[in-house]
Each structure stands twice: as C-alpha cells, then as structure tokens.
Amino acid sequence: MLSRENYVYNRNPVFTAPKNNKKRPSFICHAMKKASEIDVARCELNYVIQPKNIKTGLPLKRFRRLNEHRACAMRAMVLAMLYHFNISSELVQASVEQLSDECGLSTLSKVGNKSITRASRLITNFMEPMGFVTCKKIWDRVLGNYMPKMITLTPLFFMLLGISEKQLINAKKQQLGWINKNLIIKGLKPITVIEAKRRAKDIQIRNLFKYRISKHNFYKKRKNAQRLIALDEKEARQKILRALVAKYSISELTTLGPSGLKKQVNISYYYLRKIAANTYQDN
C-alpha cells in the first residue's frame, strides 16, 4: 500500500509543450507568462467563488477544495490549456488526454493501461464547477460513444491571471483583424466575430472526428491481426497465403513465383505480429 506522502504519481507536474512547438499569439504568450508568475491554484477566486452543480446549476454544499497535489496539477493544467487556447472559438484545441500527457499527469499500469484520472477529475470536479471552464460532449456515431470533451475557457478563467474580460475581447478583435487580413490577401471577404468562432469550432469538431475515425480503424485492424496471430503459425501463414493468392492476378503470381510469394507471406506475417502488439500513437 502507498503511504499518504507517496500516493500521488509525479507530485510536481510541469507542462511541456508538444514537439511541434508552434508560435503562439502575443495574447497567449502574455497569459502564459502571467500564469507562470501568479500562483493560480492559490488565487483568491478559488476560495470566494461558490461552485455549482454543472447539471442543475445549484450551489454545491459539499465541495472538495484544492489540496496541494491538485493545486500542483492545476498550475500545470492552466499553462497547457492556455497554450492550446484558440482565441476566436474560446476552445482548448486539445483533448483531456493530450493535456494530461503534456502535464505529466498520465500514468501507466503494469499491463500498459493509461490513466488520465488525475487530469480528468481536476477539470470535472474542480475547474468546471468553479466556472473556469465549460465542457461539451459530442456523440460519436462511428464508435457509438462520446468523443473527447470540447473544453471552453471562460472569462473567469482569465480572471485567475488578472486578465479582464475587456482584455479578452480586445484580443479577439485583434485575432479577427489578423484573420481578415489574410482572407483579404487571398481575395476573400472578411468575416465577423461570430463567423470566426463558428469556423474555429467546426475545425475542432472535424479534427476530433478525424482522430476518432483513425483510432477506430487502428483498433479494428489490430483486433483482426490479433485474431490471426493467435492461430497456430502454420495455419496463420496458410490464411495469409490464401488472401495473397486472391489479391494478386495470375500474371502477378507468375511474376512473383513460389519464392516471391513465400517472401510476401513472411512480410505479411511479421507485419501482422507488429500490429497485434502495437498501441495507438496520438500524434
């Protein structure tokens, strides 16, 4: 059993920007600098705001405040959310899993199962009831379950950093000006704040669907590979051979010859073994 002082993995999580570290707008850089200088976890707002039930909107009488472990997680999470924040749509353009990974909050069990519970609970049980973020779930028709949450940062979130709603609105106007400048250069008509917000949300939803569909296809492919590899090797190779014979034309089979066909069976078999043992990589 873990002792009280060791029961949390990575007691000092830190946000690490993704490898494709992209240049962020000046407003985002300013907000991240403020978040690094201010202890957002001990901001007065965390103690004076009355948290609410996100479903009913009623005040929560019993509510778990920030202990030091959750406070550490929040300091990292705020930076991660800001880094992925889209000014036009007000959305965090990253999933909870991605945020968890980049903050060092994800854990792996001995059998390789990932857990993002620490990040998820911080958002669901604290940041959302406090009104710092709002989360929306969309039903995925492909997989028959909900897609990763779409997280929106509220003006209250920026108040944690000492950034007013007026400053946030000005940042949106500046961002819209930059967007319209590029549209005009391309010979297109400028758009409104509402249209910019709608477009950004549409892109976010499309990206989520694209990710889930590719993930679904991967798991389907891996399941089929695992089913085949579970067979006796000789039987598995026979199945691969029959599939290849059905795939190639007579002229292609003649060109390959017995040795060429055997080589293709070997390649396919070892490829399937690799797929069967692989895990999905979220790029």
Order of alpha helices (4+ residues) and beta strands (2+ residues): alpha-alpha-alpha-beta-alpha-beta-beta-alpha-beta-beta-beta-beta-alpha-alpha-alpha-alpha-alpha
